[in-house]
């Protein structure tokens, strides 16, 4: 029984290698697919069997999930798989067609089928990808560079890493913001329960005493009565405010003002700008490493910032670089870039190693985001808990003061 050496990838795109005794390549492909792997290469003392790879993909038994929205992680997996197949020598058309057959996301599967049809018609991969909004300008520009330079597999691998890092960054931010949001919602629920439910019950009981109530109790009950009587107006006002804010934010001028003042929010503002700059330099680094010129890289990376205020600043930097000014000098004029970052950029320009410097800057901002997110959780959590305790403490104290007074009066009466 011959021994076969094989290379496979799992559903997440992770590569692994091994060897196994099998009667034939067909049996080995069936075995590997049954274990949940996708064969990339199979060797029996010779070269790579690309036809076996295509058949393995085409006949893959991966489950087809119903999908509507194509997530960034889906695009990252597509790039990783395509890079692996192209690097293994599989024809680009066959690779896209086979990945489409095994795609879990229904919408992405349909899109890749259309891309495969374009490739059959002689349309370049980058031009075909540009027809679909799920593929960003960053991705299509890098693919075009990869096609022209003959380094498509490497560019696709860099793209996959870039997208995976973006996903990790967003997950960290989401995970850090989830706990404060949960505490904040609990805070509101407790406050409404006190004002609309518990305090009115105590008010009915205190009326039966017929005694004068302490000032804190009167204030708390007055707030409760006001909210109960005007609950519809309060709800209407909150909805009107939220609607006005959304409309304001959607307007060009309002969106710009909103994006500008996001950076002035205590704690959150500093974290937000670090996230924006981390994404900007990560995109810039990936583009420059792939061979995209610095002017085009700046243009594409600016759009990734997803903040009108920052985008306007970065476009100004690009325009001045286009006029022949050094990038490091232009960045040094802006407060949003730390001095260390501008110096590293200047050194990278002089040494001709901008891509390496952008990599280091990306690592710097990624570490800064990690530290900032961790500190945010440690700061916001106690603030919310103390705030919740303060509100509950005031309400409880105000409700129990009359009871304590009544008990004191009864004890003094018995003593007399």
Kinemage of the C-alpha trace (Angstrom):
@kinemage 1
@onewidth
@group {chain A} dominant
@subgroup {mainchain}
@vectorlist {calphas} color= white
{ca unk a 1} P 0.000 0.000 0.000
{ca unk a 2} L 1.600 3.308 -1.075
{ca unk a 3} L 2.332 6.147 1.330
{ca unk a 4} L 0.984 9.607 0.479
{ca unk a 5} L 2.159 12.934 1.856
{ca unk a 6} L -0.579 15.546 2.074
{ca unk a 7} L -1.251 19.166 2.951
{ca unk a 8} L -4.730 20.192 4.154
{ca unk a 9} L -6.631 23.182 5.527
{ca unk a 10} L -9.505 23.112 7.991
{ca unk a 11} L -12.745 25.146 7.910
{ca unk a 12} L -10.916 28.125 9.466
{ca unk a 13} L -8.174 28.091 6.839
{ca unk a 14} L -5.456 26.660 9.137
{ca unk a 15} L -2.872 24.564 7.282
{ca unk a 16} L -1.447 21.220 8.425
{ca unk a 17} L 0.626 18.422 6.887
{ca unk a 18} L 0.917 14.661 7.336
{ca unk a 19} L 1.314 11.292 5.687
{ca unk a 20} L -0.844 8.171 5.493
{ca unk a 21} L -0.901 4.768 3.809
{ca unk a 22} L -3.864 4.462 1.446
{ca unk a 23} L -4.775 2.304 -1.535
{ca unk a 24} L -5.239 5.351 -3.783
{ca unk a 25} L -5.353 9.130 -3.821
{ca unk a 26} L -9.122 8.959 -4.198
{ca unk a 27} L -9.411 7.000 -0.949
{ca unk a 28} L -7.141 9.464 0.840
{ca unk a 29} L -9.209 12.440 -0.383
{ca unk a 30} L -12.394 10.747 0.865
{ca unk a 31} L -10.745 10.041 4.238
{ca unk a 32} L -9.493 13.609 4.682
{ca unk a 33} L -12.871 15.085 3.738
{ca unk a 34} L -14.532 12.781 6.239
{ca unk a 35} L -12.244 14.193 8.945
{ca unk a 36} L -13.368 17.728 8.064
{ca unk a 37} L -10.237 18.740 6.134
{ca unk a 38} L -9.839 20.120 2.621
{ca unk a 39} L -6.903 18.617 0.686
{ca unk a 40} L -4.541 21.190 -0.796
{ca unk a 41} L -1.795 18.912 -2.062
{ca unk a 42} L -1.253 15.153 -2.246
{ca unk a 43} L 2.081 13.643 -3.213
{ca unk a 44} L 3.254 10.131 -3.886
{ca unk a 45} L 6.964 10.624 -4.403
{ca unk a 46} L 6.206 13.373 -6.922
{ca unk a 47} L 4.547 16.679 -7.646
{ca unk a 48} L 1.326 18.245 -6.571
{ca unk a 49} L -1.893 16.811 -7.923
{ca unk a 50} L -3.890 19.930 -8.686
{ca unk a 51} L -6.760 18.017 -10.275
{ca unk a 52} L -7.250 16.124 -7.024
{ca unk a 53} L -7.336 19.429 -5.183
{ca unk a 54} L -10.058 20.800 -7.446
{ca unk a 55} L -12.149 17.665 -7.124
{ca unk a 56} L -11.743 17.698 -3.359
{ca unk a 57} L -13.036 21.252 -3.210
{ca unk a 58} L -15.824 20.662 -5.691
{ca unk a 59} L -17.084 17.607 -3.832
{ca unk a 60} L -16.584 19.094 -0.383
{ca unk a 61} L -19.361 18.110 1.971
{ca unk a 62} L -19.160 21.307 4.012
{ca unk a 63} L -22.570 22.326 5.290
{ca unk a 64} L -24.211 25.213 3.477
{ca unk a 65} L -25.538 27.688 6.026
{ca unk a 66} L -28.185 30.219 5.149
{ca unk a 67} L -26.353 33.510 4.847
{ca unk a 68} L -27.371 37.052 4.069
{ca unk a 69} L -24.644 39.353 5.314
{ca unk a 70} L -21.055 38.686 4.321
{ca unk a 71} L -18.841 39.335 7.344
{ca unk a 72} L -15.217 40.398 7.310
{ca unk a 73} L -14.165 37.013 8.684
{ca unk a 74} L -15.829 35.351 5.659
{ca unk a 75} L -13.764 37.526 3.297
{ca unk a 76} L -10.627 36.777 5.325
{ca unk a 77} L -11.258 33.037 5.031
{ca unk a 78} L -11.828 33.395 1.264
{ca unk a 79} L -8.488 35.223 0.877
{ca unk a 80} L -6.690 32.637 3.011
{ca unk a 81} L -8.100 29.708 1.030
{ca unk a 82} L -7.469 31.381 -2.331
{ca unk a 83} L -3.872 32.191 -1.324
{ca unk a 84} L -3.294 28.561 -0.312
{ca unk a 85} L -4.703 27.178 -3.560
{ca unk a 86} L -2.930 29.650 -5.843
{ca unk a 87} L 0.334 28.981 -4.011
{ca unk a 88} L -0.246 25.237 -4.550
{ca unk a 89} L -0.486 25.792 -8.291
{ca unk a 90} L -4.254 25.607 -8.752
{ca unk a 91} L -5.645 27.701 -11.623
{ca unk a 92} L -7.294 30.905 -10.324
{ca unk a 93} L -10.606 30.082 -12.031
{ca unk a 94} L -10.736 26.594 -10.581
{ca unk a 95} L -9.720 27.921 -7.160
{ca unk a 96} L -12.536 30.527 -7.032
{ca unk a 97} L -15.075 28.041 -8.383
{ca unk a 98} L -14.104 25.409 -5.826
{ca unk a 99} L -14.131 27.854 -2.892
{ca unk a 100} L -17.611 28.970 -4.009
{ca unk a 101} L -18.800 25.348 -3.837
{ca unk a 102} L -17.629 24.996 -0.243
{ca unk a 103} L -18.586 28.493 1.028
{ca unk a 104} L -20.785 28.430 4.137
{ca unk a 105} L -22.284 31.861 3.472
{ca unk a 106} L -25.000 31.662 0.800
{ca unk a 107} L -24.540 35.244 -0.399
{ca unk a 108} L -20.765 34.905 -0.662
{ca unk a 109} L -21.252 31.641 -2.539
{ca unk a 110} L -23.441 33.384 -5.130
{ca unk a 111} L -20.971 36.260 -5.458
{ca unk a 112} L -18.038 33.909 -5.992
{ca unk a 113} L -19.997 32.034 -8.654
{ca unk a 114} L -20.439 35.353 -10.480
{ca unk a 115} L -16.720 36.084 -10.074
{ca unk a 116} L -15.924 32.662 -11.554
{ca unk a 117} L -18.164 33.429 -14.560
{ca unk a 118} L -16.310 36.715 -15.094
{ca unk a 119} L -12.989 34.889 -14.958
{ca unk a 120} L -14.238 32.459 -17.618
{ca unk a 121} L -15.018 35.482 -19.774
{ca unk a 122} L -11.461 36.758 -19.465
{ca unk a 123} L -12.116 39.516 -16.894
{ca unk a 124} L -9.239 39.943 -14.389
{ca unk a 125} L -9.937 38.901 -10.794
{ca unk a 126} L -9.540 42.444 -9.414
{ca unk a 127} L -12.027 43.909 -11.924
{ca unk a 128} L -14.532 41.181 -11.149
{ca unk a 129} L -14.230 41.712 -7.397
{ca unk a 130} L -14.815 45.469 -7.849
{ca unk a 131} L -18.355 44.729 -9.068
{ca unk a 132} L -19.352 43.563 -5.593
{ca unk a 133} L -19.607 45.871 -2.565
{ca unk a 134} L -18.548 43.142 -0.122
{ca unk a 135} L -14.974 43.512 -1.408
{ca unk a 136} L -13.383 46.732 -0.193
{ca unk a 137} L -11.251 49.090 -2.239
{ca unk a 138} L -8.278 48.023 -0.131
{ca unk a 139} L -8.796 44.403 -1.144
{ca unk a 140} L -9.356 45.014 -4.848
{ca unk a 141} L -6.386 47.394 -5.114
{ca unk a 142} L -4.081 44.861 -3.489
{ca unk a 143} L -5.368 42.040 -5.696
{ca unk a 144} L -4.687 44.189 -8.761
{ca unk a 145} L -1.125 44.802 -7.578
{ca unk a 146} L -0.722 41.071 -6.939
{ca unk a 147} L -1.911 40.249 -10.455
{ca unk a 148} L 0.441 42.747 -12.099
{ca unk a 149} L 3.461 41.769 -9.997
{ca unk a 150} L 2.901 38.020 -10.236
{ca unk a 151} L 2.762 37.762 -6.425
{ca unk a 152} L -0.978 37.139 -6.064
{ca unk a 153} L -0.605 34.309 -3.521
{ca unk a 154} L 1.541 36.441 -1.187
{ca unk a 155} L -0.736 39.461 -1.543
{ca unk a 156} L -3.790 37.331 -0.760
{ca unk a 157} L -2.048 35.884 2.305
{ca unk a 158} L -1.209 39.439 3.477
{ca unk a 159} L -4.829 40.434 2.878
{ca unk a 160} L -6.102 37.516 4.943
{ca unk a 161} L -3.798 38.476 7.817
{ca unk a 162} L -4.891 42.115 7.540
{ca unk a 163} L -8.595 41.214 7.656
{ca unk a 164} L -8.098 38.755 10.523
{ca unk a 165} L -6.281 41.428 12.548
{ca unk a 166} L -9.127 43.862 11.848
{ca unk a 167} L -11.641 41.307 13.118
{ca unk a 168} L -9.573 40.726 16.272
{ca unk a 169} L -9.387 44.482 16.904
{ca unk a 170} L -13.138 44.947 16.573
{ca unk a 171} L -13.823 41.931 18.793
{ca unk a 172} L -11.635 43.355 21.547
{ca unk a 173} L -13.483 46.667 21.438
{ca unk a 174} L -16.859 44.935 21.378
{ca unk a 175} L -15.958 42.674 24.277
{ca unk a 176} L -14.745 45.617 26.345
{ca unk a 177} L -17.855 47.704 25.669
{ca unk a 178} L -20.360 44.907 26.336
{ca unk a 179} L -19.975 44.836 30.129
{ca unk a 180} L -20.422 48.616 30.651
{ca unk a 181} L -23.490 48.511 28.382
{ca unk a 182} L -25.013 45.674 30.412
{ca unk a 183} L -24.353 47.539 33.672
{ca unk a 184} L -25.790 50.733 32.159
{ca unk a 185} L -28.991 48.966 31.070
{ca unk a 186} L -29.308 47.375 34.515
{ca unk a 187} L -28.823 50.842 36.027
{ca unk a 188} L -31.767 52.221 34.011
{ca unk a 189} L -33.989 49.231 34.819
{ca unk a 190} L -33.321 49.558 38.569
{ca unk a 191} L -33.964 53.313 38.444
{ca unk a 192} L -37.296 52.856 36.644
{ca unk a 193} L -38.307 50.068 39.030
{ca unk a 194} L -37.640 52.350 42.004
{ca unk a 195} L -39.337 55.434 40.593
{ca unk a 196} L -42.338 53.772 38.961
{ca unk a 197} L -42.901 50.770 41.209
{ca unk a 198} L -41.369 50.715 44.682
{ca unk a 199} L -41.539 54.394 45.697
{ca unk a 200} L -45.304 54.743 44.903
{ca unk a 201} L -46.002 51.741 47.188
{ca unk a 202} L -44.155 53.423 50.051
{ca unk a 203} L -46.004 56.692 49.378
{ca unk a 204} L -49.357 54.978 49.872
{ca unk a 205} L -48.129 53.507 53.159
{ca unk a 206} L -46.784 56.863 54.420
{ca unk a 207} L -50.089 58.598 53.696
{ca unk a 208} L -51.767 56.275 56.197
{ca unk a 209} L -49.362 57.507 58.912
{ca unk a 210} L -50.616 61.069 58.612
{ca unk a 211} L -47.271 62.419 59.833
{ca unk a 212} L -44.983 64.994 58.203
{ca unk a 213} L -42.349 63.369 55.975
{ca unk a 214} L -38.625 64.254 55.963
{ca unk a 215} L -37.434 66.526 53.140
{ca unk a 216} L -35.396 63.803 51.322
{ca unk a 217} L -38.481 61.579 51.262
{ca unk a 218} L -40.642 64.404 49.915
{ca unk a 219} L -38.120 65.123 47.136
{ca unk a 220} L -37.844 61.476 46.051
{ca unk a 221} L -41.630 61.071 46.068
{ca unk a 222} L -42.040 64.315 44.135
{ca unk a 223} L -39.683 63.031 41.428
{ca unk a 224} L -41.588 59.738 41.316
{ca unk a 225} L -44.979 61.485 40.980
{ca unk a 226} L -43.628 63.792 38.241
{ca unk a 227} L -42.304 60.882 36.193
{ca unk a 228} L -45.488 58.838 36.572
{ca unk a 229} L -47.723 61.740 35.558
{ca unk a 230} L -45.543 62.706 32.610
{ca unk a 231} L -44.319 59.291 31.505
{ca unk a 232} L -45.805 59.645 28.010
{ca unk a 233} L -44.208 63.073 27.540
{ca unk a 234} L -40.866 61.707 28.780
{ca unk a 235} L -41.027 58.792 26.334
{ca unk a 236} L -42.044 61.119 23.504
{ca unk a 237} L -39.230 63.521 24.385
{ca unk a 238} L -36.664 60.698 24.472
{ca unk a 239} L -37.834 59.379 21.085
{ca unk a 240} L -37.835 62.900 19.612
{ca unk a 241} L -34.321 63.541 20.929
{ca unk a 242} L -33.019 60.213 19.575
{ca unk a 243} L -34.643 60.851 16.174
{ca unk a 244} L -33.262 64.382 15.989
{ca unk a 245} L -29.805 63.125 16.928
{ca unk a 246} L -29.884 60.415 14.241
{ca unk a 247} L -31.037 62.893 11.573
{ca unk a 248} L -28.375 65.365 12.691
{ca unk a 249} L -25.681 62.694 12.528
{ca unk a 250} L -26.788 61.600 9.045
{ca unk a 251} L -26.461 65.115 7.657
{ca unk a 252} L -22.987 65.921 6.224
{ca unk a 253} L -22.354 68.818 8.591
{ca unk a 254} L -23.783 67.025 11.622
{ca unk a 255} L -21.799 63.875 10.901
{ca unk a 256} L -18.584 65.882 10.708
{ca unk a 257} L -19.293 67.655 14.024
{ca unk a 258} L -20.203 64.340 15.688
{ca unk a 259} L -17.010 62.669 14.456
{ca unk a 260} L -14.913 65.639 15.572
{ca unk a 261} L -16.245 65.752 19.124
{ca unk a 262} L -16.057 61.988 19.610
{ca unk a 263} L -12.402 62.518 20.474
{ca unk a 264} L -13.280 64.919 23.292
{ca unk a 265} L -15.309 62.369 25.270
{ca unk a 266} L -13.415 61.493 28.483
{ca unk a 267} L -11.766 58.032 28.413
{ca unk a 268} L -13.669 56.893 25.299
{ca unk a 269} L -12.228 59.633 23.069
{ca unk a 270} L -8.609 58.552 23.555
{ca unk a 271} L -9.502 54.920 22.937
{ca unk a 272} L -11.453 55.803 19.809
{ca unk a 273} L -8.628 57.761 18.179
{ca unk a 274} L -6.206 54.905 18.876
{ca unk a 275} L -8.590 52.469 17.199
{ca unk a 276} L -8.922 54.770 14.157
{ca unk a 277} L -5.149 55.195 13.837
{ca unk a 278} L -4.539 51.465 14.375
{ca unk a 279} L -6.816 50.672 11.426
{ca unk a 280} L -5.270 53.447 9.313
{ca unk a 281} L -1.664 52.295 9.797
{ca unk a 282} L -2.592 48.626 9.513
{ca unk a 283} L -4.162 49.302 6.111
{ca unk a 284} L -1.276 51.553 5.071
{ca unk a 285} L 1.274 48.910 6.067
{ca unk a 286} L -0.517 46.134 4.177
{ca unk a 287} L -0.848 48.230 1.007
{ca unk a 288} L 2.750 49.460 0.962
{ca unk a 289} L 4.089 45.926 1.582
{ca unk a 290} L 2.010 44.691 -1.349
{ca unk a 291} L 3.604 47.207 -3.704
{ca unk a 292} L 0.911 49.911 -3.816
{ca unk a 293} L 2.453 53.389 -4.165
{ca unk a 294} L 2.334 55.656 -1.112
{ca unk a 295} L -0.117 58.176 -2.657
{ca unk a 296} L -2.674 55.498 -3.540
{ca unk a 297} L -2.073 53.783 -0.186
{ca unk a 298} L -2.809 57.029 1.660
{ca unk a 299} L -5.989 57.548 -0.353
{ca unk a 300} L -7.321 54.051 0.371
{ca unk a 301} L -6.226 54.059 4.039
{ca unk a 302} L -7.942 57.409 4.579
{ca unk a 303} L -11.307 55.908 3.622
{ca unk a 304} L -10.762 53.060 6.094
{ca unk a 305} L -10.613 55.578 8.971
{ca unk a 306} L -14.435 55.798 8.853
{ca unk a 307} L -14.423 59.222 10.529
{ca unk a 308} L -15.126 62.389 8.523
{ca unk a 309} L -12.981 64.592 10.750
{ca unk a 310} L -9.939 62.300 10.552
{ca unk a 311} L -10.538 61.696 6.837
{ca unk a 312} L -10.422 65.447 6.138
{ca unk a 313} L -7.105 65.721 8.017
{ca unk a 314} L -5.584 62.716 6.242
{ca unk a 315} L -6.692 63.978 2.820
{ca unk a 316} L -4.839 67.193 3.555
{ca unk a 317} L -1.725 65.160 4.412
{ca unk a 318} L -2.054 63.214 1.152
{ca unk a 319} L -2.391 66.412 -0.886
{ca unk a 320} L 0.785 67.859 0.628
{ca unk a 321} L 2.668 64.586 0.097
{ca unk a 322} L 1.473 64.652 -3.510
{ca unk a 323} L 3.098 68.094 -3.800
{ca unk a 324} L 6.415 66.520 -2.782
{ca unk a 325} L 6.502 67.099 0.979
{ca unk a 326} L 7.785 64.230 3.204
{ca unk a 327} L 5.034 62.240 4.921
{ca unk a 328} L 6.770 62.304 8.306
{ca unk a 329} L 7.038 66.122 8.250
{ca unk a 330} L 3.356 66.528 7.382
{ca unk a 331} L 2.273 64.114 10.114
{ca unk a 332} L 4.438 65.987 12.642
{ca unk a 333} L 2.293 69.109 12.103
{ca unk a 334} L -0.816 67.316 13.425
{ca unk a 335} L -1.640 66.693 17.078
{ca unk a 336} L -3.406 63.394 16.416
{ca unk a 337} L -0.088 61.656 15.600
{ca unk a 338} L 2.225 60.946 18.558
{ca unk a 339} L 5.754 62.293 18.140
{ca unk a 340} L 7.220 58.785 18.229
{ca unk a 341} L 5.034 57.789 15.261
{ca unk a 342} L 6.048 60.787 13.164
{ca unk a 343} L 9.742 60.194 13.892
{ca unk a 344} L 9.467 56.515 12.946
{ca unk a 345} L 7.755 57.504 9.690
{ca unk a 346} L 10.489 60.024 8.910
{ca unk a 347} L 13.189 57.396 9.581
{ca unk a 348} L 11.341 54.910 7.363
{ca unk a 349} L 11.245 57.425 4.514
{ca unk a 350} L 14.951 58.181 4.759
{ca unk a 351} L 15.954 54.517 4.989
{ca unk a 352} L 13.525 53.308 2.321
{ca unk a 353} L 11.835 50.973 4.817
{ca unk a 354} L 8.440 52.576 5.196
{ca unk a 355} L 6.646 49.206 5.140
{ca unk a 356} L 8.703 47.920 8.094
{ca unk a 357} L 8.109 51.140 10.046
{ca unk a 358} L 4.377 51.032 9.345
{ca unk a 359} L 4.369 47.464 10.680
{ca unk a 360} L 5.988 48.643 13.916
{ca unk a 361} L 3.585 51.587 14.198
{ca unk a 362} L 0.642 49.219 13.698
{ca unk a 363} L 1.970 47.000 16.497
{ca unk a 364} L 2.373 50.084 18.699
{ca unk a 365} L -1.226 51.244 18.213
{ca unk a 366} L -2.557 47.695 18.590
{ca unk a 367} L -0.799 47.411 21.960
{ca unk a 368} L -2.103 50.854 22.897
{ca unk a 369} L -5.662 49.791 22.051
{ca unk a 370} L -5.293 46.632 24.144
{ca unk a 371} L -4.047 48.644 27.126
{ca unk a 372} L -6.682 51.357 26.670
{ca unk a 373} L -9.530 48.861 26.386
{ca unk a 374} L -8.354 47.096 29.548
{ca unk a 375} L -8.089 50.403 31.436
{ca unk a 376} L -11.516 51.488 30.170
{ca unk a 377} L -13.108 48.406 31.714
{ca unk a 378} L -11.339 49.034 35.026
{ca unk a 379} L -12.454 52.700 35.054
{ca unk a 380} L -16.025 52.486 33.740
{ca unk a 381} L -17.063 49.439 35.766
{ca unk a 382} L -16.545 50.984 39.249
{ca unk a 383} L -18.059 54.306 38.103
{ca unk a 384} L -21.268 52.577 36.997
{ca unk a 385} L -21.428 50.411 40.105
{ca unk a 386} L -20.843 53.388 42.432
{ca unk a 387} L -23.432 55.425 40.513
{ca unk a 388} L -25.973 52.632 40.770
{ca unk a 389} L -25.247 52.223 44.484
{ca unk a 390} L -25.585 55.987 45.000
{ca unk a 391} L -29.020 56.171 43.366
{ca unk a 392} L -30.304 53.080 45.159
{ca unk a 393} L -28.816 54.329 48.446
{ca unk a 394} L -30.613 57.700 48.178
{ca unk a 395} L -33.920 56.020 47.364
{ca unk a 396} L -33.632 53.472 50.184
{ca unk a 397} L -32.567 56.107 52.726
{ca unk a 398} L -35.438 58.414 51.718
{ca unk a 399} L -37.958 55.578 52.014
{ca unk a 400} L -36.785 54.329 55.395
{ca unk a 401} L -36.320 57.714 57.118
{ca unk a 402} L -40.069 58.050 57.943
{ca unk a 403} L -40.101 54.495 59.286
{ca unk a 404} L -37.158 55.231 61.553
{ca unk a 405} L -38.804 58.455 62.739
{ca unk a 406} L -42.043 56.637 63.455
{ca unk a 407} L -40.217 53.913 65.362
{ca unk a 408} L -38.338 56.556 67.398
{ca unk a 409} L -41.581 58.374 68.166
{ca unk a 410} L -43.269 55.141 69.288
{ca unk a 411} L -40.322 54.252 71.554
{ca unk a 412} L -40.292 57.723 73.119
{ca unk a 413} L -44.052 57.483 73.664
{ca unk a 414} L -43.682 54.138 75.416
{ca unk a 415} L -40.854 55.544 77.550
{ca unk a 416} L -43.119 58.384 78.660
